[in-house]
Amino acid sequence: MKKLFLSCALALFGVVNAQQNSVKFNPLAVFGGANMFSYERAVSEHSAVGVGVGFSSYKITDVEYNSIAGSLFYRYYFSEVLKRWYATGGVSYYSGKVKYDGDKDNYGSFAINGKFGYQWVWDSGFTLDLSGGLVYRTYTYDANSPDTSVLKASGIGPAFGFGLGYTW
């Protein structure tokens, strides 16, 4: 069974051209990011699309958020796809629970972001990705509690990206 799995994996990777796929891990996403694990695929000479998933747990003053999230993004690389400078835009959706003042509530959050970044890809395939920009995020709450005024509202904020991974 192991040999069959290995043979299929090698055949799949053999069909894919060099430097067309990238997988990354962002350990900082636990503090509110949607791309804890991401996959990016080159679709043209300068363009790539990707998906991300993540979970987060963070606290803002006395309000604690825990969520799972998913994202879709597009990247335009100014030189070679999956390498060097890029501009990116994406959308994310978060679903989770919030604890505040002894109450608990469910929430959803939609976000749209724009960033600039740089992605290093070494000959070994090791990848480092750094980016920064802005995000607009909206929050909706089930409001099981009468006072939701202490909860984070919609707004614009900074967006940072960090990823360690492998590109092939």
N, C-alpha and C positions, 0 to 999 in steps of 0.2 A: 504494500500500500504506500509506504514511504517513497519507494522508487517511482511509482506511478505519479504521485503528487509532485515530486521533484522534476520528473520529465515534463509534466504539463506546465509547471512554473517556468522552466527553462525555455520551452517552446513559446510560451506567451511573451516572455521577455525578449526572445529572439526576434519576434515579429515587430516589436516596438523599436522605433529609431532612437538613436542616442539623444540624450538630453531633451526628452519629450514629456517626462513625468517628474513630479516632485512631491514627496511626502514630508511633512514637518510636524514637530511637536513644540507647543508653546507653553512652558510651565507657568508663565505669568497669567495665563488666561483664567486661572482659578480665582483671580481677583476681579472678575467681571467680563471676560472675553468670550467670544463665540468660536474662536478658532484654536482650541486646545490641540486638536488633531486636524490637519488639513491635507487635501490632495489638490494638486494643480496640474493641469494638462495643457500643453501647447496646442493651439488650434491653427496657427499661421506663423509666418516668419517673425512677427512682433507681438502676437496676442496669445493670451492664455486665459483659461477659465478655471474656476475651482470651487470646491465645497469645503465646509468646515463643520465640526461638531465640538461641543465642549460642555463642561459643567462649571459652575462657579459658586463661590461662597465668599461673601465679603460683608463688612459692616460699615455703615456710614452713621456716625454718632451712635445713637442707641437703636438704630434700625438694622436688622440683619437680613440679608438677601441670600437665597439659595436657588439656583436655577439650572436648567439644561437649555442648550441653545443650538441653533443651526444657522449656517450662513451660505450665501452664494456670492462669488466675486468675479470680476473681470480685471485683467491687467494688460496694460500696454507697455511693452518694453521698448526703450528708445534705441537699443542696439540689437543684441541677439536675444531671442526669446529665452526666458528662464534665467537670464544673467544680467547683471548690472542694474542701471537705473530704470525705474518704472513708475507709472501712475496707475492707481487702482481705485476702483469703486465697488461697493458691495452693499448688500442688505442682510440683516440678521433678524431672527425672532427668538426671544427668550420666553420661557414659561417656568414659573417657580412659585416659591412661597416666601413671604416676608413676615418677620416677627418684630413687633414694636409695642411698647407700653403694655406688655403682658398679653397682647392680642396676636392672632395669626391671620393671615390673609393670602389668597392666591393672586398672582399678577401675571400679566403678559406685557412684553415690551417689544416694540418694533424699532429697528435702527437702520439708518442709511449713513454710509461714510464715504469719505474721499481722502486718499493718502498718497504720498510720494515715498518711495523706498529704494533700497539697494539690496540686491541679492548676490552673494558670493557663492560660486560653485567651484570647488577645487577638483583637480583631476581624479581624485578618489571618489568623487560624487558627494562628499560632505558638503552640506549647504547651510549657510547662515543668512537669515533674512531679517532686515531691520526697516521699519517704516514709521511714519508719523503723519498726522493730519487732523481732521475734524470729524465728529460724529453728531448726528441729530437723533435723539432717542425719545420715544413716547412710552409712557407707562399707563396701563389700565389695571385697576384693582377691582376685586369682587366686592370690596367694601362691606365685609361682614361686621365690621366695627363702625360705630357712629362717627368716630373722628379719624379721618384719613389725611388730615392736613399735615401730619408729621412725615408723610411719605414723600419720596423723591418724585418730582414732577418732570414733565417733558422739558427738553432743552438741548442746547448745543454744548459740546465739551470736547476735550482732546481725545484723539484716537492714536494708540501706539500699537505697533506690531513687532513681534519678535518670534523667530522660529529657528529651530535646529532640525536638520533632517538630511535627506538623501535625495539626489537628483540622478535620474538615469534616462 
